Amino acid sequence: MAALNPLTREVVFKIVFYGPGLGGKTSTLEYIHAATKQEHRGKMVSLATPTDRTLYFDYLPIRVPRVRGMGVRLQLFTVPGQVHFGATRKLVLSGADGVVFVADSQAGRAEANRESVDDLVSNLAEHNRRLEDVPHTFHWNKRDLGDLLGIEEMEKRFNTFGAPSIETIATRGDGVFEGLERITRIVLRSYESELPRSHDAPGLSSEVGIEDAIRSLAEAPRNTAHTVPPPTRQASVAETASSRAESVRSRPPGKPASAPAPARTSSPAPGETGERAAPSAPLQRPPSGPAPAIPGEGARFSLAEVWPEGERENVRATEALLAAGDAGNAILACDLLLARVLAGAAAFAGTSEAPRDPGLVAVLLGLNGARYLAFRSRVRLARQKEAVSMKDAYACFALALEARLARERLL
């Protein structure tokens, strides 16, 4: 719960961003970090898997300018969306003053949103708390993509208690600071309502000053803030592709490449990072711009045009990993490509009856069952850091391409 320091006249609130994997939780924090003035933010700590999806949590402390003479510090956390990290999500929720549920607006992700909301309710119950009693808001994220659920439908399905909600595009920052303002206001109200009237500690006014305080965090007005790129936690897969491609060209023959560090701390100043990836993309291009070149190449061959525009940077990053000879990470990147294709294809069965089993969707698309099982086996080996070959990696990329072409035929 909120921690009050009467000597410094500062109160600290913990806000947890919850939601399904790849829904935009970390992108939201990345944007807040990049667009916040340096004097008001701490370092953003991100613990990640080799494929750069959140493994434990992202932690971002920011200091809100004083509100009615009282200092406010926000500690922003995200939780891992993957199903098998339930214990970690429960731990991160401990002591949360507020929750922001970041939902993926794509129709094919409706079931993932539902499972994540149920998971949130269950984990709060483990702490003897109920969602209706916890300050919370909803971000309807990825509103720039196609095949979306309507806002009314999402409200009906997921926002059971009529909490405040807002449409967002985390990768561009649309609605992000407005959402931060709303959850902060609600948390402050809840804090004040719980203070005894005779409490010696000074109170905060959640009605006066908080809007201006949150607005003053940003480096620029939010209608231009999308020009400020976020910290590149999600860009690091593509960055890894670039660095590994470079290491392949420069390291002595026979010398193995070093393994990527599982955790990193980033605090780049706004504007120091490179181009942003397309909205909602789990992978991004390296800060230098284009995907890494292959030695001696002329015009670089790419199959990215087969995918929709919003997915092409993911494909180029995967191709860069293939070009760098990084079989393990290339296979994991192919897994993300295929997962997005299957999620989109599942929606064709109807938003309420969409198949939940990716294997079933693969079969419905006409993919060979044996090849799909071999794909899953290679992904499992790559995740376990077992030996995989470039032949395995190319086979995985070929299946992802085949799935994309099959998905295209459904249109």
N, C-alpha and C positions, 0 to 999 in steps of 0.2 A: 504494500500500500504506500501512499504518499509519505515521503520522508521530509520532515520539517526541521530546518536549522534556524532557531530563533536568533542566533548571533549574527549570521550573515543575512538574515531575513530572506531566505531562499527555500522554496519547496520543490521537491523533485517528484515528477510523475513518470510512471512506466507505462508506455503504450506499445501494445503488441499488434503487429500486422499479421493477420491470419488469412488462410485461403489455400486453394489447391496448388499443386506444383505447377510452375510456369504460368501462374496467373498474373504476375506483375508486382508481387510484394517487394522483391529486392529492387526492381526498376524504380518503384516509388521512392524507396529510401535513397537510391542513388541520385535521383533527381533532386530530392530535398537537400542532400549533402552538397551537390554541385552548385545549386542555385542559392545556397545560404551564404551570407557574408562570413568571411573567414573568422572574424572575431566572435561569431556566435555559434561556431560549430567545433566539435572535437573530431578525432579521427574515426573513420568508418572501418570497423573490423569485420572482415568477412571470412568465414570458414567454408571452404568449398570442396567439392569432389573434383576429380580430374576433368570432368566435363563441365565444371563450373556451375553446377546447380547447388543451391544452398544445402549444406550438410547439417549444420547445427543452427546457427542464427547469424543475422547481421545486427550489429549494435552501433547505434549512432547517437551520441549525446549532443544536444543542441541547447543553447541558452536563449530563452526568450527575453527580450528587453523587459524591464520592470513594469509590472502592471499594478497601479495604485501603490507604488513604493515597495512592492514585494517582488523578489526575484523568482523566476520560474525556470526550471531546467526540465527538459523533456528527454527521456531515455527511450529511444525508438528501437524496437526489436522486430525481426521477422522470424518466422518458424519455418522449418523444412516442410514442404508440401507432400513429399513422398510418404506413402502409406506406412512404410516400415520404420518411420522415425516418430511413432506415436509417443513414446516415452519422453523424447526430447521436447516435443510440442507441449506436453503436460508440464514439464519442468519450466520451460520459458514462460508459460502462462502464470506461474506462481507469482503472486503479489502484483499482478497487472492492475493498473488503475483504469485502463480503457483498452478497447479492442477495435481495430479497423479490419473489417473483413473485405479483402480484395478479391472480387469474383471475376472470373473469365466470362465475358459476355457471349462467346461463341456458342452456338446451339449444341455443337458436339461435345461441349464441356459441361453441360448442365448436370450430368450425373456426378462429375467430379466436384462441382460446387456443392451439390446436395450432401455428398459424403463428407466434405470438409466442414460444412455447417454442423452436421450431426457429430462429427469428431470434436468440434469446438464445445458443443453442449456437453458431451460426455466428459471431456477433460476438465471443464469448469466444475462439473459435478464432483470430480475427484478432489477438488479443492473446497467442496461444500459451498459452491456458488452457483447461481442460476444466470443464464444469459440475460434474462429480462431485468435483472438487478445490476448488471455490469454496464457502465457507459460504453456504448458501441455504435459504430456507424458502418455503412456499406459503401464501397467504391465499385461501381459497375465499370470495370476496366476493359480496355481494348475496343472502345466504341468506334475506332477507325477501320475495323476489319469488316469482312463480309460474313454472311450466314450468322447473324446475331439474333439473340432473343430480344424481344421488346422489353422496355423498361418496366411496363406494367406486369408483364409475365414474370420478370425476375423478382420484382417486389413481392408478388403473390407467392412465388415458390420459396424464396429464401429469407425475406425480411419479415419474419413471423411477428415481431413485436413493433413494427412500424418505426424502426430507428431511422434517423436522418441518413440520407443517401445522396450520392453525387455520381455523375458520369465522369470517367477519367480516361485519359490516354497517358499512361505512366511514362512511356518512352519519349513523349513530347512535353510532359509536364502539365498537360491540360487538366485542370481541376485538382491537381495534387495539393497545392497550398491551400485552396479552399477547403479541401477535405481535412487537412491538418488543423486548420482553424476551427472546423466544426467539432472534431473530437476533443481538441483542447478546451473549447468552451464547455462542452458537456462534462468533461472530467473536472474542470474547475467548479462548476455548479454542484456536482456530486460532493466534492471535497468540502465546499462551504456548508452544504446542508448537513454534513456529519459533524461539523465543529460545534461544540457546546457554546451557548451564548456567552458563558462566562469564561470561555477559553482565553488564555493570556496571549496566545499567538495572534499576530495580525492576520486579518482575513484578506482574501482576494476578491475582486469584483469580476465575475465572469461576464457581466453585461457591459462593462465599460472598459475599453482599452485593449482587450485581447485581439480584436480584429486588426487594429493598427499595429499591435506588437508582432503578430504573425507576419503581416505584410512587410514590416520593416526588416524581417530576416533576409529577404531576397535581395540579390545583387541588382536585379532589374525588374521592372513591372512584368507581371506574369503573362501579359499579352505578347511580350518579346522574349520571355525567359526560355522558350524552346530553343533559342540559339545557343544556350549554355549547355554543353554536353555533360552527362553525368559521369561519376566515377566508373571505371571500366571493369567492374567485377564480372559482368556477363560478357564483356568483350574479350576476356582473357583467353577463351578457347581459340578465337581467331588470332589473338596475339601470340598464343602458344604455337599456332600453326606457322605464323610468320617467323618466330624465333627458332622453331625447330627446322624450318626450311633453310634458314640462314646457317644453323649449326650443321646441317647436312652438307652445305656447300663448303663450310670453313673448317670443320674439325678434321684432324688427321684420320686416315683410313683405319678402321678397326676400333676406333675409340667410341664408346657408347655415349649417347646423349644423356645428360643428367635428367633425373626425374623432376617433375614440377613440384613445388612446395604445396602442401595441402591447405595452408592458411596464409593470408596476407593482410596487411593493414594498408589502407590507402587514404590519402587526404590530398588529392590534387587540387590545385586552385582552379576555379571555374575558367573554362576556356582552354585549359592545358591539354585536355583529352581530344581525341580526333573525332571523325564523323560518327554520328549515331547510326545504329542499324535500323532497318525498317521496323515499324511498330510491332510489338509483341514477339519479335524474333528472339529466341533463346541464345543465338550466337550473333556476334557482330564482327565487322571487319576490323583489322588492326588499325591503330591510330594513324599510321602513315597513309592510309587510304586503300589502295588496291590490294588484292590478295597477293601473296608472295609469288615471285616469278620463279620459273624453273630455269636452271642454267642452260643457256644457249637457245632459249625459246624465242620465237618471234611473237606473233599474235597468240595470246593464250587461249587455248581451247577450254570451253566451259559448257556444261549442260544446264546452267542455272536458268536459261530461258524457258526450260520445260516447266518450271515451277512458277507460281504466281509471283508478282513483283515483291510482295511482302516477305517471301521465303527465300529470295535469291541470294541474299547475303549469307544465310545459313548454308546454302549449297556451296557457295564459293569458299566459305571457311572449311567445309568438309573436303572439298577438292584440294585446298591448300594442305590439309593434313595428309591427304593421299600423296600429294606431290612431295611432301617432306619425308615420306616413308614412315610416318608415325601410325602404324597399323592399329594399335590399341585405341588411341583417341579417335582415329578415323571411324572405327567401328561404333564407338559410343556416339559420335556425332551422327552417324547413319541411323542409329536407334532413335535419336530425337527427330530426324527427318521423317522416318517411317511412322513414328507415334503421331505426329501431326497429321499426316495423310490419313491414317486410320481413324483418328478422332473426327476429322472432317467428313469422312465417308460414312461414319456411324450415324450422322444426323439425317441421312437420307431415309433411314428406317422410321423416322418420326421422332420428335424431341422427347416424347414421353416414353417411347418404347425402344429407344436406340439400344443396340447391342452393347453390353458392357465388356465383353470379352474381345480383346484385340485380335486373337486368333480367329474367332468367328468372322469378324469383319474382313480379315485378310482372305478367308475362304470365299466370302460373299463377293469380294472384288475379283475373284478368279485367280488369286495367287496360288502357286503350288504349295500344298501343305508341307511336304518334306523340306522344301527350300525355306519355308518360314520357320520350321523347327530348327533347321541348321542355323538360320539367322539368330534365333534366340540363344542357341548354344554358344555361338561366337560372342554375342553380347555378354553372356554370363562369364565367359573366360576373360574377356577384356576387363570387366568390372573387378574380377578377382586377381587382376594383374598376371594372369597366366599367359603363356606364349601364344601369340596369334601371328599369322603371316599376312603379307600384303595381298596374297591371293584371297585370303579370308575377307580382308577389308574391301577389296574390289567386288567380291561376291555380295557383300552387304550393301554396297552402294548400288549395285545392279538391281537388287531386289527393291530398294527404296525408289529407284527410278521406275521400275516396272509398276509399283504401287501407285506412283504419281500419275503415270499414263493411264492406268485403269481407272483411277479416280476422275481423270479428265473426261473419260468416256461417259461418265454418269451425268455430265452437264447437258 
